[in-house]
Amino acid sequence: MLESVTRDEERTYVRRWVETGSMIEAIRWRALRTLDAATALEASNHLIEAALRVPLPPARRKWSGLVELQDRLRPVRSR
């Protein structure tokens, strides 16, 4: 099926995809500007609950590597 698509059709598809992405981004920012604190807190609670439902292997429950990552990312002059 993809072989029957012309170059112009591909360009039109990509252009529409970019335009749609821009429209969705505008909608998202509009929604964020009108977001009240209670709704934001509820949404963040849902996200945290969803993350906590993901089972972690036993090794990750003891060590995440975050401290080591922060050490590596810290600028050299502050070490």
Secondary structure per residue as TSV (DSSP state, phi and psi in degrees):
chain	resnum	aa	ss	phi	psi
A	1	M	-	360.0	-42.0
A	2	L	G	-63.4	-27.1
A	3	E	G	-67.8	-21.3
A	4	S	G	-88.3	-0.7
A	5	V	-	-84.8	130.7
A	6	T	-	-82.7	165.8
A	7	R	H	-61.1	-40.3
A	8	D	H	-64.7	-38.3
A	9	E	H	-66.0	-37.6
A	10	E	H	-62.7	-45.3
A	11	R	H	-63.0	-42.1
A	12	T	H	-61.8	-43.1
A	13	Y	H	-60.7	-47.2
A	14	V	H	-64.3	-42.8
A	15	R	H	-60.8	-44.4
A	16	R	H	-64.8	-38.0
A	17	W	H	-62.0	-44.6
A	18	V	H	-64.6	-44.4
A	19	E	H	-62.3	-42.6
A	20	T	H	-63.4	-41.8
A	21	G	H	-59.8	-40.7
A	22	S	H	-64.9	-40.6
A	23	M	H	-65.5	-42.9
A	24	I	H	-64.3	-40.1
A	25	E	H	-61.5	-42.3
A	26	A	H	-63.4	-41.6
A	27	I	H	-63.2	-43.1
A	28	R	H	-61.0	-46.4
A	29	W	H	-66.2	-36.1
A	30	R	H	-62.9	-43.0
A	31	A	H	-64.5	-39.7
A	32	L	H	-66.5	-36.8
A	33	R	H	-66.2	-29.4
A	34	T	T	-97.8	4.8
A	35	L	-	-72.0	129.2
A	36	D	-	-92.9	164.0
A	37	A	H	-61.4	-40.3
A	38	A	H	-64.3	-42.5
A	39	T	H	-67.6	-39.5
A	40	A	H	-63.4	-42.8
A	41	L	H	-63.9	-42.3
A	42	E	H	-62.4	-43.6
A	43	A	H	-63.7	-41.8
A	44	S	H	-66.7	-35.9
A	45	N	H	-62.8	-40.9
A	46	H	H	-62.4	-41.1
A	47	L	H	-65.4	-42.2
A	48	I	H	-65.1	-43.6
A	49	E	H	-60.3	-41.6
A	50	A	H	-63.6	-41.3
A	51	A	H	-66.3	-35.6
A	52	L	H	-71.6	-17.9
A	53	R	T	-80.0	-13.6
A	54	V	S	-77.4	120.6
A	55	P	-	-70.3	135.6
A	56	L	-	-105.8	145.2
A	57	P	-	-66.3	153.8
A	58	P	H	-52.9	-37.6
A	59	A	H	-62.7	-35.9
A	60	R	H	-72.7	-22.2
A	61	R	H	-73.7	-22.7
A	62	K	H	-95.8	-31.8
A	63	W	-	-151.0	128.2
A	64	S	-	-106.8	-17.1
A	65	G	S	86.2	1.4
A	66	L	H	-62.9	-42.7
A	67	V	H	-62.1	-45.0
A	68	E	H	-64.0	-39.3
A	69	L	H	-63.0	-43.7
A	70	Q	H	-62.4	-39.5
A	71	D	H	-60.4	-41.1
A	72	R	H	-70.9	-31.8
A	73	L	H	-84.7	-17.9
A	74	R	S	-63.9	137.3
A	75	P	-	-58.2	146.9
A	76	V	G	-59.9	-38.6
A	77	R	G	-65.8	-22.3
A	78	S	G	-91.7	2.7
A	79	R	-	-83.8	360.0
